[in-house]
Amino acid sequence: MKTISFETLRDFLARVLGAAGANAADAAIVAEHLATSDLAGHPSHGTVRIPQYVDLIQKGEIVPGGPFRVLSETPVTALCSGGWNFGQVNARRAVEVAIAKARASGLGAVALRDSAHIGRLGAYSEQAAAEGMISFVAVNNHGANPVMAPHGGAEGRLSPEALAFGVPRTGFPLVQDMSLTVLPEGKVRVARNEGKPVPPDCLLDAKGRPTTDPNDFYGPPRGALLPLGGPVGYKGFGIAVMVDILSGALSGAGCTLPGRMRSGNAAFILAMRADAFASAQETAREVESLATWIKSCPPRPGAAEILLPGEAEARQKERGRQAGMEVGSGTWGRLVETARTLGVTPP
C-alpha cells in the first residue's frame, strides 16, 4: 500500500496526463477528479484509471483537447458533444450548461455524447450542489460494453449503468452515487490489480457461472456483472434499462447494442434550482428535518451509527487530507510503470 498526500498524487497524475498529450487545464481537471475519487474512498474511479486513459489516448479513443460543442438547445435543454475529450472535462462543462439554464428557468437538462469516461458521478452532483442546485446524473457506456447481465441472464446485455442524485445543504451535500451493478467495473479492476477476489454474487464467468475471480470477468472470453439487488436484482436491472434510455437514446449516442465498439460515456444531466417549486427556505427546512429524523434512528446491534448519503465520503476526505491517502500496491505499480513509459518520474 502506498501512502501519499492528496496534492502530491494530484500533481503526479496531472504530469502523467500532460505527458500523454493533455493540455495543462484539462490535465488539472482530470487529475483533480481522479485524486478526489481516491480521497473520497472510491479508488474504482481514481488512480486506477490512468493506465486505461493513457492506453485509450494512444489508440485514438480519447482525443485530448477535443472540442466541447452545444449542438442544439432550448431555454431548458441542450444536446452537447464532447469531441471525445476526457469525460471529466466534458461532464463538468455539461453540468455548467445545465446550471446556467436552471438559474434562468428553474430547470436545466443536458444530454451529452461523444465523451470518454466521465468518472465518479457524485462529483457532478457535488458541483451542482455547490451552486445551490438539486441534480440527477445518469450514464451508459455510449451504447457499447454490454457487460451487465439482465436479471436471470447468463451474458451481458447492458453497460454497467450508473446514476447519482445530489441535494445541497449546510455542511456536506446529500449525494447518492451508485452503480446499477452489484460492483462497479472499477472495483473489479482494483481487485484484479491487487490480486484479490471480489465478494460472492457479483460476477459471472463466461459460461454464466458465479465466480469471485476478477480475471473471470475480464477473460477472454469475458464474463458479466450482476445487477444490483441480489435476489431482487430485477429492481436494479429495471432501473438500468431506464438509465440506458435516458443517457443513450436522448443523447443520440445510442442504447447498449452489439456491434457498438467505441466505449465512453453518454450522459443525462438534470439541474434544478432549489426554489423552482416550493421556496428555498421551505425546501432547506424539510431536508434538514429529514436528515435529523434519519440520524436519530437507533443503530442495530453491530452498527455504529446511521450515515446519510454522502456522509462517509465527506469524512473520508477529511481523514485523507490529514493523514494521507492510501493507493493499492498493484494500482500504484501500474501507475508508476505507465508514468515511466512516458518519461515522467514518480514522486
Contacts in CASP RR format, 6 or more apart in sequence:
PFRMAT RR
TARGET T0000
AUTHOR 0000-0000-0000
METHOD contacts of the structure
MODEL  1
MKTISFETLRDFLARVLGAAGANAADAAIVAEHLATSDLAGHPSHGTVRI
PQYVDLIQKGEIVPGGPFRVLSETPVTALCSGGWNFGQVNARRAVEVAIA
KARASGLGAVALRDSAHIGRLGAYSEQAAAEGMISFVAVNNHGANPVMAP
HGGAEGRLSPEALAFGVPRTGFPLVQDMSLTVLPEGKVRVARNEGKPVPP
DCLLDAKGRPTTDPNDFYGPPRGALLPLGGPVGYKGFGIAVMVDILSGAL
SGAGCTLPGRMRSGNAAFILAMRADAFASAQETAREVESLATWIKSCPPR
PGAAEILLPGEAEARQKERGRQAGMEVGSGTWGRLVETARTLGVTPP
1 326 0 8 1.000
1 327 0 8 1.000
1 328 0 8 1.000
1 329 0 8 1.000
2 326 0 8 1.000
2 327 0 8 1.000
2 328 0 8 1.000
2 329 0 8 1.000
2 332 0 8 1.000
3 324 0 8 1.000
3 325 0 8 1.000
3 326 0 8 1.000
3 327 0 8 1.000
4 324 0 8 1.000
4 325 0 8 1.000
4 327 0 8 1.000
4 347 0 8 1.000
5 324 0 8 1.000
5 325 0 8 1.000
6 35 0 8 1.000
6 36 0 8 1.000
6 39 0 8 1.000
6 320 0 8 1.000
6 321 0 8 1.000
6 324 0 8 1.000
6 325 0 8 1.000
8 347 0 8 1.000
9 35 0 8 1.000
9 38 0 8 1.000
9 47 0 8 1.000
9 325 0 8 1.000
9 327 0 8 1.000
10 31 0 8 1.000
10 32 0 8 1.000
10 34 0 8 1.000
10 35 0 8 1.000
10 36 0 8 1.000
11 31 0 8 1.000
11 347 0 8 1.000
12 339 0 8 1.000
12 344 0 8 1.000
12 346 0 8 1.000
12 347 0 8 1.000
13 30 0 8 1.000
13 31 0 8 1.000
13 34 0 8 1.000
13 35 0 8 1.000
13 47 0 8 1.000
13 50 0 8 1.000
14 24 0 8 1.000
14 27 0 8 1.000
14 28 0 8 1.000
14 30 0 8 1.000
14 31 0 8 1.000
15 27 0 8 1.000
15 339 0 8 1.000
15 344 0 8 1.000
16 50 0 8 1.000
16 54 0 8 1.000
16 335 0 8 1.000
16 338 0 8 1.000
16 339 0 8 1.000
16 342 0 8 1.000
16 344 0 8 1.000
17 26 0 8 1.000
17 27 0 8 1.000
17 30 0 8 1.000
17 31 0 8 1.000
17 50 0 8 1.000
17 53 0 8 1.000
17 54 0 8 1.000
18 24 0 8 1.000
18 27 0 8 1.000
19 339 0 8 1.000
19 342 0 8 1.000
19 343 0 8 1.000
19 344 0 8 1.000
20 53 0 8 1.000
20 54 0 8 1.000
20 57 0 8 1.000
20 58 0 8 1.000
20 64 0 8 1.000
20 342 0 8 1.000
21 57 0 8 1.000
21 64 0 8 1.000
22 30 0 8 1.000
22 57 0 8 1.000
22 64 0 8 1.000
22 65 0 8 1.000
22 86 0 8 1.000
23 64 0 8 1.000
23 65 0 8 1.000
26 64 0 8 1.000
26 65 0 8 1.000
26 85 0 8 1.000
26 86 0 8 1.000
26 89 0 8 1.000
29 86 0 8 1.000
29 88 0 8 1.000
29 89 0 8 1.000
29 92 0 8 1.000
30 53 0 8 1.000
30 86 0 8 1.000
30 87 0 8 1.000
30 88 0 8 1.000
30 89 0 8 1.000
33 46 0 8 1.000
33 88 0 8 1.000
33 119 0 8 1.000
33 120 0 8 1.000
33 123 0 8 1.000
34 45 0 8 1.000
34 46 0 8 1.000
34 47 0 8 1.000
34 49 0 8 1.000
34 50 0 8 1.000
34 88 0 8 1.000
35 46 0 8 1.000
35 47 0 8 1.000
35 325 0 8 1.000
36 120 0 8 1.000
36 123 0 8 1.000
36 317 0 8 1.000
37 43 0 8 1.000
37 44 0 8 1.000
37 45 0 8 1.000
37 46 0 8 1.000
37 119 0 8 1.000
37 120 0 8 1.000
37 123 0 8 1.000
38 46 0 8 1.000
38 47 0 8 1.000
38 325 0 8 1.000
38 327 0 8 1.000
39 316 0 8 1.000
39 317 0 8 1.000
39 320 0 8 1.000
39 321 0 8 1.000
39 325 0 8 1.000
40 120 0 8 1.000
40 313 0 8 1.000
40 316 0 8 1.000
40 317 0 8 1.000
41 313 0 8 1.000
41 316 0 8 1.000
42 120 0 8 1.000
42 313 0 8 1.000
43 187 0 8 1.000
43 190 0 8 1.000
43 327 0 8 1.000
43 328 0 8 1.000
43 331 0 8 1.000
44 184 0 8 1.000
44 185 0 8 1.000
44 186 0 8 1.000
44 187 0 8 1.000
44 189 0 8 1.000
44 190 0 8 1.000
45 119 0 8 1.000
45 120 0 8 1.000
45 184 0 8 1.000
45 186 0 8 1.000
46 119 0 8 1.000
46 120 0 8 1.000
47 327 0 8 1.000
47 331 0 8 1.000
47 332 0 8 1.000
47 335 0 8 1.000
48 186 0 8 1.000
48 189 0 8 1.000
48 190 0 8 1.000
48 193 0 8 1.000
48 331 0 8 1.000
48 334 0 8 1.000
49 117 0 8 1.000
49 119 0 8 1.000
50 335 0 8 1.000
50 338 0 8 1.000
51 334 0 8 1.000
51 335 0 8 1.000
51 337 0 8 1.000
51 338 0 8 1.000
52 117 0 8 1.000
52 189 0 8 1.000
53 62 0 8 1.000
53 86 0 8 1.000
53 116 0 8 1.000
53 117 0 8 1.000
54 338 0 8 1.000
54 342 0 8 1.000
56 62 0 8 1.000
56 116 0 8 1.000
57 64 0 8 1.000
61 84 0 8 1.000
61 116 0 8 1.000
61 262 0 8 1.000
61 263 0 8 1.000
62 84 0 8 1.000
62 85 0 8 1.000
62 86 0 8 1.000
62 116 0 8 1.000
63 83 0 8 1.000
63 84 0 8 1.000
63 85 0 8 1.000
64 85 0 8 1.000
64 86 0 8 1.000
65 85 0 8 1.000
65 89 0 8 1.000
66 82 0 8 1.000
66 83 0 8 1.000
66 84 0 8 1.000
66 85 0 8 1.000
67 81 0 8 1.000
67 82 0 8 1.000
67 83 0 8 1.000
67 85 0 8 1.000
68 80 0 8 1.000
68 81 0 8 1.000
68 82 0 8 1.000
68 83 0 8 1.000
68 85 0 8 1.000
68 89 0 8 1.000
68 90 0 8 1.000
68 93 0 8 1.000
69 80 0 8 1.000
69 81 0 8 1.000
69 82 0 8 1.000
69 83 0 8 1.000
70 78 0 8 1.000
70 79 0 8 1.000
70 80 0 8 1.000
70 97 0 8 1.000
71 79 0 8 1.000
71 80 0 8 1.000
71 81 0 8 1.000
72 78 0 8 1.000
72 79 0 8 1.000
73 79 0 8 1.000
75 101 0 8 1.000
75 104 0 8 1.000
75 105 0 8 1.000
76 101 0 8 1.000
76 105 0 8 1.000
76 106 0 8 1.000
76 107 0 8 1.000
76 108 0 8 1.000
76 109 0 8 1.000
77 101 0 8 1.000
77 108 0 8 1.000
77 109 0 8 1.000
77 110 0 8 1.000
77 111 0 8 1.000
78 94 0 8 1.000
78 97 0 8 1.000
78 98 0 8 1.000
78 101 0 8 1.000
78 108 0 8 1.000
78 109 0 8 1.000
78 110 0 8 1.000
78 111 0 8 1.000
79 110 0 8 1.000
79 111 0 8 1.000
79 113 0 8 1.000
79 251 0 8 1.000
79 252 0 8 1.000
80 90 0 8 1.000
80 93 0 8 1.000
80 94 0 8 1.000
80 97 0 8 1.000
80 110 0 8 1.000
80 111 0 8 1.000
80 112 0 8 1.000
80 113 0 8 1.000
81 112 0 8 1.000
81 113 0 8 1.000
81 114 0 8 1.000
81 115 0 8 1.000
82 90 0 8 1.000
82 112 0 8 1.000
82 113 0 8 1.000
82 114 0 8 1.000
82 115 0 8 1.000
83 90 0 8 1.000
83 114 0 8 1.000
83 115 0 8 1.000
84 114 0 8 1.000
84 115 0 8 1.000
84 116 0 8 1.000
85 115 0 8 1.000
85 116 0 8 1.000
86 116 0 8 1.000
87 115 0 8 1.000
87 116 0 8 1.000
87 117 0 8 1.000
87 118 0 8 1.000
87 119 0 8 1.000
87 264 0 8 1.000
87 265 0 8 1.000
88 118 0 8 1.000
88 119 0 8 1.000
88 123 0 8 1.000
90 112 0 8 1.000
90 115 0 8 1.000
90 116 0 8 1.000
90 118 0 8 1.000
91 112 0 8 1.000
91 115 0 8 1.000
91 118 0 8 1.000
91 119 0 8 1.000
91 124 0 8 1.000
91 137 0 8 1.000
91 265 0 8 1.000
91 267 0 8 1.000
91 269 0 8 1.000
92 124 0 8 1.000
92 127 0 8 1.000
94 110 0 8 1.000
94 112 0 8 1.000
94 267 0 8 1.000
94 269 0 8 1.000
95 110 0 8 1.000
95 124 0 8 1.000
95 127 0 8 1.000
95 128 0 8 1.000
95 135 0 8 1.000
95 269 0 8 1.000
95 271 0 8 1.000
97 110 0 8 1.000
98 108 0 8 1.000
98 109 0 8 1.000
98 110 0 8 1.000
98 128 0 8 1.000
98 133 0 8 1.000
98 135 0 8 1.000
98 269 0 8 1.000
98 270 0 8 1.000
98 271 0 8 1.000
99 108 0 8 1.000
99 128 0 8 1.000
99 131 0 8 1.000
99 133 0 8 1.000
99 271 0 8 1.000
101 107 0 8 1.000
101 108 0 8 1.000
101 109 0 8 1.000
101 110 0 8 1.000
101 271 0 8 1.000
102 108 0 8 1.000
102 133 0 8 1.000
102 271 0 8 1.000
102 272 0 8 1.000
102 273 0 8 1.000
102 276 0 8 1.000
103 273 0 8 1.000
106 272 0 8 1.000
106 273 0 8 1.000
106 276 0 8 1.000
107 270 0 8 1.000
107 271 0 8 1.000
107 272 0 8 1.000
107 273 0 8 1.000
107 276 0 8 1.000
108 270 0 8 1.000
108 271 0 8 1.000
108 272 0 8 1.000
109 268 0 8 1.000
109 269 0 8 1.000
109 270 0 8 1.000
109 271 0 8 1.000
110 267 0 8 1.000
110 268 0 8 1.000
110 269 0 8 1.000
110 270 0 8 1.000
111 247 0 8 1.000
111 250 0 8 1.000
111 251 0 8 1.000
111 252 0 8 1.000
111 266 0 8 1.000
111 267 0 8 1.000
111 268 0 8 1.000
111 269 0 8 1.000
112 251 0 8 1.000
112 265 0 8 1.000
112 266 0 8 1.000
112 267 0 8 1.000
112 268 0 8 1.000
112 269 0 8 1.000
113 142 0 8 1.000
113 248 0 8 1.000
113 251 0 8 1.000
113 252 0 8 1.000
113 253 0 8 1.000
113 266 0 8 1.000
114 253 0 8 1.000
115 142 0 8 1.000
115 264 0 8 1.000
115 265 0 8 1.000
115 266 0 8 1.000
115 267 0 8 1.000
116 264 0 8 1.000
116 265 0 8 1.000
117 263 0 8 1.000
117 264 0 8 1.000
117 265 0 8 1.000
118 124 0 8 1.000
118 139 0 8 1.000
118 265 0 8 1.000
118 267 0 8 1.000
119 265 0 8 1.000
120 177 0 8 1.000
121 137 0 8 1.000
121 139 0 8 1.000
121 162 0 8 1.000
121 163 0 8 1.000
121 164 0 8 1.000
121 177 0 8 1.000
122 137 0 8 1.000
122 164 0 8 1.000
122 166 0 8 1.000
122 175 0 8 1.000
122 177 0 8 1.000
124 135 0 8 1.000
124 137 0 8 1.000
124 164 0 8 1.000
124 269 0 8 1.000
125 135 0 8 1.000
125 137 0 8 1.000
125 164 0 8 1.000
125 165 0 8 1.000
125 166 0 8 1.000
125 173 0 8 1.000
125 175 0 8 1.000
125 177 0 8 1.000
126 166 0 8 1.000
126 173 0 8 1.000
126 175 0 8 1.000
128 134 0 8 1.000
128 135 0 8 1.000
128 166 0 8 1.000
128 168 0 8 1.000
128 271 0 8 1.000
129 135 0 8 1.000
129 166 0 8 1.000
129 167 0 8 1.000
129 168 0 8 1.000
129 169 0 8 1.000
129 173 0 8 1.000
129 175 0 8 1.000
130 168 0 8 1.000
130 173 0 8 1.000
132 168 0 8 1.000
132 273 0 8 1.000
132 274 0 8 1.000
133 168 0 8 1.000
133 271 0 8 1.000
133 272 0 8 1.000
133 273 0 8 1.000
133 274 0 8 1.000
134 165 0 8 1.000
134 166 0 8 1.000
134 167 0 8 1.000
134 168 0 8 1.000
134 271 0 8 1.000
134 272 0 8 1.000
134 273 0 8 1.000
134 274 0 8 1.000
135 164 0 8 1.000
135 165 0 8 1.000
135 166 0 8 1.000
135 269 0 8 1.000
135 270 0 8 1.000
135 271 0 8 1.000
135 272 0 8 1.000
136 163 0 8 1.000
136 164 0 8 1.000
136 165 0 8 1.000
136 166 0 8 1.000
136 268 0 8 1.000
136 269 0 8 1.000
136 270 0 8 1.000
137 163 0 8 1.000
137 164 0 8 1.000
137 267 0 8 1.000
137 268 0 8 1.000
137 269 0 8 1.000
137 270 0 8 1.000
138 161 0 8 1.000
138 162 0 8 1.000
138 163 0 8 1.000
138 243 0 8 1.000
138 246 0 8 1.000
138 247 0 8 1.000
138 267 0 8 1.000
138 268 0 8 1.000
139 161 0 8 1.000
139 162 0 8 1.000
139 163 0 8 1.000
139 243 0 8 1.000
139 247 0 8 1.000
139 265 0 8 1.000
139 266 0 8 1.000
139 267 0 8 1.000
139 268 0 8 1.000
140 158 0 8 1.000
140 159 0 8 1.000
140 161 0 8 1.000
140 243 0 8 1.000
140 244 0 8 1.000
140 247 0 8 1.000
140 248 0 8 1.000
140 253 0 8 1.000
140 254 0 8 1.000
140 255 0 8 1.000
140 256 0 8 1.000
140 265 0 8 1.000
140 266 0 8 1.000
141 159 0 8 1.000
141 160 0 8 1.000
141 256 0 8 1.000
141 263 0 8 1.000
141 264 0 8 1.000
141 265 0 8 1.000
141 266 0 8 1.000
142 248 0 8 1.000
142 253 0 8 1.000
142 254 0 8 1.000
142 260 0 8 1.000
142 262 0 8 1.000
142 263 0 8 1.000
142 264 0 8 1.000
142 265 0 8 1.000
142 266 0 8 1.000
143 159 0 8 1.000
143 244 0 8 1.000
143 248 0 8 1.000
143 253 0 8 1.000
143 254 0 8 1.000
143 255 0 8 1.000
143 256 0 8 1.000
143 257 0 8 1.000
143 260 0 8 1.000
143 263 0 8 1.000
143 266 0 8 1.000
144 159 0 8 1.000
144 256 0 8 1.000
144 259 0 8 1.000
144 260 0 8 1.000
144 261 0 8 1.000
144 262 0 8 1.000
144 263 0 8 1.000
144 264 0 8 1.000
145 159 0 8 1.000
145 160 0 8 1.000
145 256 0 8 1.000
145 263 0 8 1.000
145 264 0 8 1.000
146 156 0 8 1.000
146 157 0 8 1.000
146 158 0 8 1.000
146 159 0 8 1.000
146 256 0 8 1.000
146 257 0 8 1.000
146 258 0 8 1.000
147 156 0 8 1.000
147 159 0 8 1.000
147 160 0 8 1.000
147 185 0 8 1.000
147 217 0 8 1.000
147 222 0 8 1.000
147 223 0 8 1.000
147 224 0 8 1.000
147 225 0 8 1.000
148 156 0 8 1.000
148 157 0 8 1.000
148 158 0 8 1.000
148 159 0 8 1.000
148 160 0 8 1.000
148 161 0 8 1.000
148 180 0 8 1.000
148 181 0 8 1.000
148 224 0 8 1.000
148 225 0 8 1.000
148 226 0 8 1.000
148 227 0 8 1.000
148 237 0 8 1.000
148 240 0 8 1.000
149 155 0 8 1.000
149 156 0 8 1.000
149 157 0 8 1.000
149 204 0 8 1.000
149 208 0 8 1.000
149 224 0 8 1.000
149 225 0 8 1.000
149 226 0 8 1.000
149 227 0 8 1.000
150 156 0 8 1.000
150 157 0 8 1.000
150 158 0 8 1.000
150 227 0 8 1.000
150 237 0 8 1.000
151 227 0 8 1.000
151 233 0 8 1.000
151 234 0 8 1.000
151 236 0 8 1.000
151 237 0 8 1.000
151 238 0 8 1.000
153 208 0 8 1.000
153 224 0 8 1.000
154 204 0 8 1.000
154 207 0 8 1.000
154 208 0 8 1.000
154 224 0 8 1.000
155 208 0 8 1.000
155 223 0 8 1.000
155 224 0 8 1.000
156 223 0 8 1.000
156 224 0 8 1.000
156 225 0 8 1.000
157 256 0 8 1.000
158 237 0 8 1.000
158 240 0 8 1.000
158 241 0 8 1.000
158 244 0 8 1.000
158 256 0 8 1.000
159 244 0 8 1.000
159 256 0 8 1.000
159 263 0 8 1.000
160 179 0 8 1.000
160 180 0 8 1.000
160 181 0 8 1.000
160 184 0 8 1.000
160 185 0 8 1.000
160 225 0 8 1.000
161 179 0 8 1.000
161 180 0 8 1.000
161 181 0 8 1.000
161 239 0 8 1.000
161 240 0 8 1.000
161 243 0 8 1.000
161 244 0 8 1.000
161 247 0 8 1.000
162 177 0 8 1.000
162 178 0 8 1.000
162 179 0 8 1.000
162 180 0 8 1.000
162 184 0 8 1.000
162 243 0 8 1.000
163 177 0 8 1.000
163 178 0 8 1.000
163 180 0 8 1.000
163 239 0 8 1.000
163 243 0 8 1.000
164 175 0 8 1.000
164 176 0 8 1.000
164 177 0 8 1.000
164 178 0 8 1.000
165 174 0 8 1.000
165 175 0 8 1.000
165 176 0 8 1.000
165 309 0 8 1.000
166 173 0 8 1.000
166 174 0 8 1.000
166 175 0 8 1.000
166 176 0 8 1.000
167 173 0 8 1.000
167 174 0 8 1.000
167 175 0 8 1.000
167 287 0 8 1.000
168 274 0 8 1.000
169 284 0 8 1.000
169 287 0 8 1.000
169 288 0 8 1.000
169 291 0 8 1.000
170 288 0 8 1.000
171 314 0 8 1.000
172 310 0 8 1.000
172 311 0 8 1.000
172 313 0 8 1.000
172 314 0 8 1.000
173 310 0 8 1.000
174 287 0 8 1.000
174 291 0 8 1.000
174 308 0 8 1.000
174 309 0 8 1.000
174 310 0 8 1.000
175 309 0 8 1.000
175 310 0 8 1.000
175 313 0 8 1.000
176 309 0 8 1.000
176 310 0 8 1.000
178 228 0 8 1.000
179 185 0 8 1.000
179 228 0 8 1.000
180 227 0 8 1.000
180 228 0 8 1.000
180 236 0 8 1.000
180 237 0 8 1.000
180 239 0 8 1.000
180 240 0 8 1.000
180 243 0 8 1.000
181 202 0 8 1.000
181 225 0 8 1.000
181 226 0 8 1.000
181 227 0 8 1.000
181 228 0 8 1.000
181 240 0 8 1.000
182 201 0 8 1.000
182 202 0 8 1.000
182 225 0 8 1.000
182 226 0 8 1.000
182 227 0 8 1.000
182 228 0 8 1.000
182 229 0 8 1.000
182 230 0 8 1.000
183 198 0 8 1.000
183 199 0 8 1.000
183 202 0 8 1.000
183 203 0 8 1.000
183 225 0 8 1.000
185 225 0 8 1.000
187 198 0 8 1.000
188 198 0 8 1.000
188 202 0 8 1.000
188 203 0 8 1.000
188 214 0 8 1.000
188 217 0 8 1.000
188 218 0 8 1.000
188 225 0 8 1.000
189 214 0 8 1.000
190 328 0 8 1.000
190 331 0 8 1.000
191 197 0 8 1.000
191 198 0 8 1.000
191 214 0 8 1.000
192 214 0 8 1.000
192 215 0 8 1.000
192 218 0 8 1.000
193 328 0 8 1.000
193 330 0 8 1.000
193 331 0 8 1.000
193 334 0 8 1.000
194 328 0 8 1.000
194 329 0 8 1.000
194 330 0 8 1.000
194 331 0 8 1.000
195 214 0 8 1.000
195 330 0 8 1.000
196 214 0 8 1.000
197 212 0 8 1.000
197 213 0 8 1.000
197 214 0 8 1.000
198 212 0 8 1.000
198 213 0 8 1.000
198 214 0 8 1.000
199 212 0 8 1.000
200 210 0 8 1.000
200 212 0 8 1.000
201 210 0 8 1.000
201 226 0 8 1.000
201 230 0 8 1.000
202 212 0 8 1.000
202 225 0 8 1.000
202 226 0 8 1.000
203 210 0 8 1.000
203 211 0 8 1.000
203 212 0 8 1.000
203 213 0 8 1.000
203 214 0 8 1.000
203 216 0 8 1.000
203 217 0 8 1.000
203 223 0 8 1.000
203 224 0 8 1.000
203 225 0 8 1.000
203 226 0 8 1.000
204 210 0 8 1.000
204 211 0 8 1.000
204 223 0 8 1.000
204 224 0 8 1.000
204 225 0 8 1.000
204 226 0 8 1.000
205 211 0 8 1.000
205 213 0 8 1.000
205 216 0 8 1.000
205 217 0 8 1.000
205 223 0 8 1.000
206 216 0 8 1.000
206 219 0 8 1.000
206 220 0 8 1.000
206 221 0 8 1.000
206 222 0 8 1.000
206 223 0 8 1.000
208 223 0 8 1.000
208 224 0 8 1.000
211 217 0 8 1.000
216 223 0 8 1.000
217 223 0 8 1.000
217 224 0 8 1.000
217 225 0 8 1.000
226 233 0 8 1.000
227 233 0 8 1.000
227 234 0 8 1.000
227 236 0 8 1.000
227 237 0 8 1.000
227 238 0 8 1.000
227 240 0 8 1.000
228 235 0 8 1.000
228 236 0 8 1.000
228 239 0 8 1.000
229 235 0 8 1.000
229 236 0 8 1.000
244 255 0 8 1.000
244 256 0 8 1.000
245 255 0 8 1.000
246 268 0 8 1.000
247 253 0 8 1.000
247 265 0 8 1.000
247 266 0 8 1.000
247 267 0 8 1.000
247 268 0 8 1.000
248 254 0 8 1.000
248 255 0 8 1.000
248 266 0 8 1.000
248 268 0 8 1.000
249 255 0 8 1.000
250 268 0 8 1.000
251 266 0 8 1.000
251 267 0 8 1.000
251 268 0 8 1.000
252 266 0 8 1.000
253 266 0 8 1.000
254 260 0 8 1.000
254 266 0 8 1.000
274 280 0 8 1.000
274 283 0 8 1.000
274 284 0 8 1.000
275 283 0 8 1.000
277 283 0 8 1.000
278 286 0 8 1.000
291 308 0 8 1.000
294 306 0 8 1.000
294 308 0 8 1.000
295 305 0 8 1.000
295 306 0 8 1.000
295 308 0 8 1.000
297 306 0 8 1.000
299 305 0 8 1.000
299 306 0 8 1.000
327 335 0 8 1.000
335 346 0 8 1.000
336 346 0 8 1.000
339 345 0 8 1.000
339 346 0 8 1.000
340 346 0 8 1.000
END
